Amino acid sequence: MPQLNPNPWFTIMVLTWFTFSLLIQPKLLSFTPTNKPMNKTVTTKPTQWIWPWT
């Protein structure tokens, strides 16, 4: 069964991950996000619903 032979596919996978890790990822991480993160204000909890039959 040729699917069990890892000889060509393992090297392709390793080369692909090295390419991604060393070349593509630093280029992608160098971009700055368009929207800066903002501090979210803490909101107060709403009052609980008061059921008329309790």
C-alpha positions in Angstrom: 0.0 0.0 0.0 1.7 3.3 -1.1 -0.2 5.3 1.6 2.0 3.7 4.3 5.2 4.7 2.7 6.2 8.0 4.5 9.4 8.5 2.5 8.3 11.3 0.1 5.5 12.7 2.2 7.4 13.3 5.4 10.0 15.4 3.7 7.3 17.4 1.9 5.5 18.0 5.2 8.7 19.0 7.0 9.8 21.4 4.2 6.3 22.9 4.1 6.4 23.6 7.8 9.8 25.0 7.7 8.8 27.3 4.9 5.8 28.5 6.8 7.6 28.9 10.0 10.7 30.7 8.7 9.4 32.7 5.7 5.7 33.2 5.7 4.9 33.6 9.4 7.3 36.5 10.1 5.9 38.4 7.1 2.4 37.9 8.3 3.2 38.8 11.9 4.8 42.1 10.8 1.5 43.6 9.7 -0.1 45.9 12.2 -3.8 45.3 12.9 -6.1 48.0 11.6 -8.2 48.3 14.8 -6.4 48.8 18.0 -7.8 46.9 21.0 -9.7 49.1 23.4 -10.3 48.7 27.1 -13.8 47.6 27.7 -15.7 49.5 30.3 -17.3 47.5 33.1 -21.0 47.7 32.9 -23.3 47.3 35.9 -25.4 44.3 36.2 -29.1 44.8 35.4 -31.6 44.4 38.2 -33.2 41.0 38.5 -36.6 40.4 37.1 -39.2 40.5 39.8 -41.9 38.0 39.1 -45.4 39.1 40.3 -46.4 35.6 41.4 -43.6 34.9 43.8 
